[in-house]
Amino acid sequence: MPDNEVLALIDESGRVAEWRRPAEELFGWSAEEAVGQPVTMLLREVAADDTWRQKRFLETAAVLVKPALQGTFVVWQVIATRDAVSGQDQAVLKTVFSQSAVELYVLDDQLRVVRMCPTAHGPQDSAAQHLLGRHFTEAYALDRPEDEAAVAQGVLDSGQPAVDRLLRGVQVPGRPGNRTFTVSYFRLEDSRGDARGLVMSAVDVTERENARNRLALLDTVRSQVGHRMNVMDVCWELVEAVIPGFAGSVDIEVAEDVVRGEDPPPAPAPQDLPLRRAAFGGRIRGLPVGTVHPLPTGTPFSRVLSDLRPRLVAIEQDSSWLAADPVRAAVLKRSGAHCMIVAPLTLHGQALGMVSFYRHQHEAPFEKDDVTVASAMCAHAALCIDNARQYMREWIIASTVQRRLLPRSPTAQTTVEISPLQLPGPQGGGAWYDAIGLPGARTALIVGDVAGQGIPAAITMGLLRTAVHTLAALDLPPDELLARLSDTAARLVSARAAMPPIDPFDHEPLTARCAIAVYDPVELTCTIASAGLPEPVAVFPDGTSAVLPVSPGPLLAGTGNAPFPATTVGLPEGSILAMGTAALAHEVLAPSGPLRPLLDGAGTKALPQLRDAIASAFAGAQSSETLLLLARTKALPADHVLTRSLPAHPKAAPIARAAARHQLELWGVGEETAFTTELIVSEFVGNAVRYGAPPLQLRLILEQRLTCEVSDAAASAPHVKHARTVDETGRGLFIIAALAHQWGARFQAQGKTVWAEQPLARPRPQDA
């Protein structure tokens, strides 16, 4: 019930003149029942009633009766008030202030302490009584007392309480270290609602917050450590996760065998175990990352690697172990470190290394609970480091044998005969070649070279070779394929730049070159684009040779956005295309090269003989791997190709189907393949009529697979739609994607060609 609420009016004769709704709710009588009744009779009924009405009346706050003038008559107002404090309320207040575990302060309207519970600052702290009459911010040593005073003043002005404000770094006399409190403010009001002061409660939640912080730290370590598959990277992840939340500095030392991907030693670790400083961060300076060193005996570090048990160690001037490790001792002295936790990196009883956590001046010392947290963090880090170690071992092994695992000879192509000459360098290298079959019986000839030696060059070569195969499957023209390959190489460069300084790739620049030639046995043309490799040479069937005018183009991942110009040249059947890396190119391909006469006049010579002749003549001691690819072109027989121009109207589809059906019968293609081919032809031609532009052309090619091509002059790209049940169109390409072995589109300077390939149901007819 609101304070100062008028319940009833009593006239001069003592009868109820007005009975308001609060009185009805309090006593249970309606206005019709109470008005006109003597007030004494009502009180007697209340006294005689032992039911809820009496209990309700007795539980009501005090009642104030005072005269009031109503017109020319004097009436008595019966008013509910709470100014009187019951004995029960007094007992509650006394108990709260004498026995509450919460620190309570009563502040006046000037935010001065006027009352406080004895437990504030501890029951034995008599000095706390000196706070009476002083500003409340003097109760705690706050970093920014003016901010907390502003909050309290806001509560005093608005009446809106401020609850559970978290204050960190609070210094309290008689309590160790910095404390954490939750503070709440509530406004005190008198019977008129005016502000009289505040009640401030404070709870020391230091232990609770420390436990939460430890759990949060473990969650951070588990979520941030272990994303990378490199031992050094995992160590850096741990350093970044624990500074500054847990330690001021962190030093991680890992067994050298672990860094190399080998098995770690079992515990106890040998005294001369070489350790590599894998990662380091914080306030300590003078411990370079990447150094390899053994541990001095008689130190906490050597003992940790001996028994694999963590240790909490105070760093004092007279600590005996400092003399055994003077370099580390000098660094710790300069940094002001006063305590440390040394925890092992161990897994399955093996010593992978150790982690040293340091705290410095103005940082609270480690506690016993922190040792448990450090052990848990190191256990997770050890698991991640071991995973990275195993990955690195497999990665190194795979990289070492990568060249042996690559196909020694690409898949044989019916329209191109190839013969590579690859001369390895003393430490290996990154030269490679490929012959990749493309739709329409075309073949992509690739020669690439990655500068460098050993495993790094071989790894980069493998990455770029894989990227070429992936991009070739998209049926891109050579210039666009090189542009995308260059983008891939640029991403590799960025990845190397982000590696730690001790990574073997960190100081290994990426210099890569590549040339791609796409030979079309139907058109007898070859489209060539180059990224930094010398111009190729064509040897024609009559024995003459010529350097093809192919721009070398920029290096892969080179600076700027220079294009990779493509050149299309005609190559008669039986021509030899020679492409090579720089070393062999200068000897063989250059017009003035000493071995160039071996190519001149070699139009009819067998490629293996030509290759062996060049290999025998190339007596130079090359410092890096070199490569020369020789390819002799073949034409696709004319009776294996159907080319038909089509009108740009709906009659084109029936015409194309009829032509395809007739040609497939001549080729002896099985009925199922023929039916599927007619369906593909109909869909492709229909799309060309509907969405393309004239001229339209159908081409069927019978080679290792049956290829259907439809060309038009529009540049729009076809894409598969997922039609709904009620849709009448939009399923054609979806059906083709399900029936064809593969399908796609390639773009020319004028228009595009949409193609689909099918495996032959039966061997194709033998050539006559």
Disulfide bonds with the S-S distance in Angstrom:
none
